[in-house]
């Protein structure tokens, strides 16, 4: 049996993280997993707030966690999954991509690390997945390089 690919590892870790989402309002659980340059994985789950604008996306939670550990520039790939939560767990097979805000947050990490990130997307269940380069999801991005910092 072969070892799981980075995409498979990231999607599995993102699904596990989504189980810990705090999403009582939308019931839409999202998990994110970041692959770091040493092969380790950092995860995050969405965290909703009754004041909707204060909610945190899973990708933002994961990036902030990596940053808090001093590892922002070490992110090399991302896995994102999402779906409605039901009695049997996470539902939905259509791949979920990062929202616009998360694409911008991921772009910050990508530029700080000097690389384009591969983003692996999946639904809450099933095998359907799609992979995109961050630059394809957020063309003509504004980031640290525009400020002379990357």
Rosetta blueprint (number, residue, H / E / L):
1 X L
2 X L
3 X L
4 X L
5 X L
6 X H
7 X H
8 X H
9 X H
10 X H
11 X H
12 X H
13 X H
14 X H
15 X H
16 X H
17 X H
18 X H
19 X L
20 X L
21 X L
22 X E
23 X L
24 X L
25 X L
26 X L
27 X L
28 X E
29 X E
30 X E
31 X E
32 X E
33 X E
34 X E
35 X E
36 X E
37 X L
38 X L
39 X L
40 X L
41 X E
42 X E
43 X E
44 X E
45 X E
46 X L
47 X E
48 X L
49 X L
50 X L
51 X L
52 X H
53 X H
54 X H
55 X L
56 X E
57 X L
58 X H
59 X H
60 X H
61 X H
62 X H
63 X H
64 X H
65 X H
66 X H
67 X H
68 X H
69 X L
70 X L
71 X L
72 X H
73 X H
74 X H
75 X E
76 X E
77 X E
78 X E
79 X E
80 X E
81 X E
82 X E
83 X E
84 X E
85 X E
86 X E
87 X L
88 X L
89 X E
90 X E
91 X L
92 X L
93 X L
94 X L
95 X L
96 X L
97 X L
98 X L
99 X L
100 X H
101 X H
102 X H
103 X H
104 X H
105 X H
106 X H
107 X H
108 X H
109 X H
110 X H
111 X H
112 X H
113 X H
114 X L
115 X L
116 X L
117 X L
118 X E
119 X E
120 X E
121 X E
122 X E
123 X E
124 X L
125 X L
126 X L
127 X L
128 X L
129 X E
130 X E
131 X E
132 X E
133 X E
134 X H
135 X H
136 X H
137 X H
138 X L
139 X L
140 X L
141 X L
142 X L
143 X L
144 X H
145 X H
146 X H
147 X H
148 X L
149 X L
150 X L
